[in-house]
Amino acid sequence: MRQAEARTERSQDGVQAKLTQVTRAQAKFAEVYQERCSNVVQRYVDAVKAASEPLLESRAHPATPLDFWRDASAYWLDFTQRSILFWDTLRQRGNNWIEHEKAGKPPLLDFEWEMIADARQFERPANYALVQITPPAGIETDPEHRPFVVIDPRAGHGPGIGGFKQDSQVGVALKAGHPVYCVIFFPEPEPGQTLADVSRAEAEFLRIVGERHPKTRKPVVIGNCQGGWASMLIGALEPDLVGPIVINGAPMSYWAGNDGENPMRYAGGMLGGTWPALLASDLGAGTFDGAYLVDNFESLNPANTYFDKYYTLFSKIDTEPERFLEFERWWGGFFLMDRQEIKWIVENLFVGNNLADGDAEWSEGRAFDLRAIRSPIILFASLGDNITPPQQAFNWVVDLYPTTEALKANGQVIVGLMHKSVGHLGIFVSGAVAKREHTQIVDLIEYIEHLPPGLYGMQVEEQKTNGSIRYDVLLTERQVEDLQVLQKYGRKDEGPFKVVEKTSEALASAYETFVHPFVSPMVTPGAAKAARALNPQRVQRWAVSDLNPFLWPLKGMADMVRANRAPRDNEGPMAAMEHWMAAVSSASWDFYRDLRDASVENTFFRIYGSASIGMAAEDKEADAEEPIDVRNAPLVKEALSHIEDGDRTKAMVRTALLLMKAGTGRRRLSAMKRARKLVGNDIGLLDMPAEAARAIIREQSYIVDFEPVKALLALPNLLRTSDDRRGLLDLLDRVEGRIEANAKQTALLGEIRRLLSDNGTGGKAKAELISVIPAEDQAQSHPEVAAKPGSHRRPRDHRRTRASP
């Protein structure tokens, strides 16, 4: 009886504790919401005030009635002309859209191309194809240079964004002499195609590219946005086919983000998970309309969607139409997905966040394992990206490799590049980004495979000399733990998304059981096509085109205006009034957006955050797992068993890594180029297949990381002949004069010379040799230090619930 009473009392105490936590959480949510609303109001007031200052200044200088009349008449003439040209530009946009639709929506590449393979003819067909870019006049590519394969996002729009202009990812790779291929796709999916079919097709494309360039290294894969995680899927599915992978603005960890900054991550929870996508697919007769995804993107920034981009066109009507029409041709090309495709994407990425957890299955019982990727990976994200924030681009690294040692033990090289301000599309569209960041990425590719395993931060440095600009790349060794700086709450705010996943599964199951069997048979392909034509994204285009007879006079009027265009005064009182109205209108849209986002976020955490509190205990249990010793990882253990084994090449690689260990942890691309030119042929790595060279570098990096003292002492055993030892000493003499060595590196060079000159028998005592090895590196030589609690833990299951902030 007493035991039963005690259990009841403990249960009541537990319930009371949870209620207390929920109450505190709700109070915190309300406090954060009120603070955000206050900040939103203050920002709006400040924006209106800033917009009003030029107008007030213009009124401080009163004009005569005649001056005012002249300004007003000139302004209204200009306003009328701009209005006619503005609507004529929209008419041209509509005509371009219709022409593009009639042409079958071909890829909008700014280059000629040749079809190489069509996956619609494969055994498992998919609406994808491989094309090779034809270099423009004046540019030559070398078939023996490593090929590049660009995969564009299939997120509602069509292909071509990676080669949208000459200054693009495609353009910079061509200028560097590389053959370039693009993976394109067609407007409608093949019946029943799945994401697994797409991944298999893309893997086959890489196999074809490899066969077309047998004398080169494996192709570089560049993935943009959703093309980024598609590239990672290929790397996990067929790691032997893939060279370095560059993923730009790719949402790999969709739950990640910060409150007040990344509102799109709440969409799955506010819509109830997967079932709206399933309903949209059923209403599309088994296909999902990409225009819905475009709607989601446009809703993020209503000021730009409904006002700013049109006002920019209106205010710069003499220069802006070409750029506007070029972009709108791509932005208005809406492509379809099969029901199974969008279901997999939403379940595994947007709602389930399963990719980094290894639970994203490509067939029954077979999941994509990103740890299977052996190729170096470059991650490019931007702090100005509100569609794929940096947390979503980088957090999967922490999910897979909870410590830096775990990442190294898997032999992985990851390079992270962060832009400070460019938006999502600018990552792959901006000409300035192509000339600066993407050009340097292409330059780095040839050297990245010779980096030892680890995480590196990439910076592009600008150097101005004699009026010209030169760029250099600085790589700095980072710790996986450094990625936590991107988070406000240490990822505790991801807990509610687990509740969203469970809710989505329940609602999707109910939909499939009770709604799908009735809705799906009712919608015919013809009805679905008619409904798509009436989607607002399409209506705004075909309704303002030559299909509309009321707009037929517009072209003649626009031609007349262009022939009699009046000069424009952009400084008068009327122009100042227009600028004020435009600024206030844009600020008002931002005011609406910020209040909406704050309300959505508050509602999300009130619904799902409270429900996630009860699962916090499970997460604490997951954190308490036993620490592991990375030294026992297969690759590391195998390497450490060969400390005394090796040849001249391995000795030189080991020496270089020891010197790097004693350095600053920074590597400049320009210095890497000089070093390769100076001693690259002597070391022997350049003559090897890339996989063999990487294996040597990986093995020696483990030896240097975990047993630096033994690595140093064993050098004479790797150089068995006097010629070999003399060769390494000569190499060190050549390099020393070309590098800026610090005190530790200088001391280490001296010890290596003594050790090799004496053939390992008459050098300093072991204790004195140890003195030139940094203390932190010596610590890794001892297992009891490497396995200390908290240093190397088993990978956490980030799908478990975390407490909300």
Steps between C-alpha positions, in 0.01 A plus 500: 500500500777740597691419181191573293448829681866588445471426127184710481672783683803485267269498199315803630829677567612422143177636354527810716862553391402472133211744549740742664739467207219556250380807688850646506548423133173667406600807702835505320331471160273792587794709619699434182193576286437832671863597462499413132181697437650803676811472284287471187311818581822685578659389171195621308507838674871534430450406133223757452709763675800426279281516189353835607829683556579567130141617447522743792831631374351571157215695662753714687579666166164643380450535128303761311161400353655507154780264608247269660287500184801418282608219732148356520439507124842345423447236769155394377622476143784279618263302726263436209781388270647273767157348562456412134849350478445313829183329380659427164785324682247289689333424165837382367541284811166336426592442134836353603321267741263378229786444253695309763200281575445426131868409457470237773687707763859423390781573747583869517873459462694790352714247312455260212471138608487146367287217636716212626253270680123503554387323818148467360643209299659327801373174644363701794398817312523848650438839342869593513771534237872566479623774266850623422563872475657623177771757582425844353731662248837586646492235773663160465462204733736207542335155501782384727406757763268382774133540391241696698137389533244762611170388656239774528210496749167349402304708750219630283714662232679359199871431445765746390566721803860374530571624145251785487761748377859502382626593847364190672607165639501358148685802364783501755560125457516540122744789530723279714511248212275232652240307300161586650183292511158592635227276635173634362144382548174517309172668603305183582619196697494150362201302635584354838855635517654527847794685653691171492449486122632855472806420712572188295470702179735769626749234612484351149570846358817519708600156377457622141704815567776288653507275193520804270805628692690187602835677546372753753407483864140443608260778399429792730130520590346843566154497658287811544233515772304175471754393242742509792334227701443313172879508449552366851255218430707398197817513706343273762348265241806467272805643681741353244357715220521839667788743530487812719146616576409871517159571650367855494216613725380142551241431777659193655368553856158653453410524868793732567483876527450779750181658628421831339722422201383187316119488479483248217594211729167533681294445183480122540361529851251776420366308199474173693788318334486293184130476425462839318764389247313170456171685448661735247637196315161330494339820368770495231408147390808350661739788432607784725507850349831679555310831506405420861868493596553833325208639705682393817818675391317820407309509828829535689549855374165652401655845469714379211232274355219755486679834486880535498584307184223677308591842634866438411386425145273807495761738643778372268285428197765621254764249617331226706268311256770274354614375841140470623386299197806275511438400861121472466541257212662257744292592805176441310586155365301266726585130492313201641592217737359155542295440816755253636783747447346787692384260771857373549644851504250636754509192724876456506630855472253777573308325778701193595855638480608141440792543262768579758358235734544225242127424492426626147429174317548476126347152495348284767752446776778685314574855611740764372804511727691824460795348684556287190611812310877499464538802275594843639198726550481878464203668671406850382236688698412862576390693806263690271318186386149480648405186305797281595664665803854394593371278781311287249804482275750402775325324788497161330877494556444507877229237471732260320823587681447622857873570538783606273679173576196303381502691171871437453462134593259461209761647265277792404607843376238775532562863403251767604460835323271769641385810314400793717198637318397352164149354478405144413484537122805724497710203614459345156379792284710801600773585252708656778480178705596298192808715436611495863383191692426246226818582309703433815308178567591375152862597565503320837354175364834384362657524845219400736557127456850534645375650826514278809159407646334775702272801497629818336366851480549666162548873456540687173745784543511797266829663408517821296824567313549766232126540454437129443334261743648162585345239725657244729344224709582450866413164657491486880460180698180505704336286763159342440403646836554849352182457295297551817569873464221510242242396760323714758380219722740216430234339275256460791239678288494202262305293755154610382576384147503142624141553610426641154639180348275282717199719427576489127520121502160473671327753273657354183387152601146627559504681165621194309233286668194721489551774238737381228278209382217748431687804365747328269247331264299820468777706335579433136825610331305749292336657802835519677657673201218756489539566872872555459434755226286696747770506768567868589869455416405418141198731470707810574713410199263387227237760599751780434609391154383522143236242585314789663339708222475806725881520497542493123547880471772492766788411270435792266468740791828372648680543167373857481619571855848360428525722194401809701640420843515817712803570720439416863559717806561268793566778752184713495229518769267262316775241458580537873134432578509186283812373675337561839186310402708213365711478816194510726321238289798265519535560875129428546534165325799422721294601804228255397757226433676542833175497698383196306825312557500584870140377532570180308809426707317567825211277396740225392682489833180529702356197320803279449744639757280410796444151364876445465584574863405153618761345271796694643595214731558270202740751353698514824531123492635522144762752614620264773634236262843348561798686352692318229864499400535616140837324491305175467329614179600257220684755284687648797588163652632373166711814451653484848610143437727628220692773679830326428405407141518706187711634220647825378163648400342422835800643683471825307125521563555428871766770520270754334217415741729528802606845384138600444417380851763731638363788293199727540242267354461727198566419137498748214410381154779711352750330735360158411552582133858606561571188703357274232704672233813479715486143635179342370674273250763394755243373751327279246136563588423675171581188299263282703127448461313743724369220722850363566638846579212574736552165673864585570416847628219364716719225648789733579266764647366243746853403600601863546179588687499209743870408532704808405805401702515149359433643155803723530729232645400248233595722205841333446328162470302628201814631331710186478776625269731794527371626164145511637610686812711738296204560268275602790769723649550671163125550473489659845784732403309613192173550685640676806606803304156533340276474807456725800581252777419578861726411794345157552532410133861620492582287805324202348691539174823495695405182686396326178838587345688365801286189510554420131864603492576255784277231351302505822786378719683806618224759519368660813339294770133423467409746775673780310327406175167511679570862593448614140155337481219731619360389836146467370621261231696293750182451702341316209774239521345367821174304477393599846502865385339435164217312668441737788130554582336752274770505234369236260143388544289276292298685235188641657159426361387853417158371413435473871314788653681799639356736756372823352666826605 
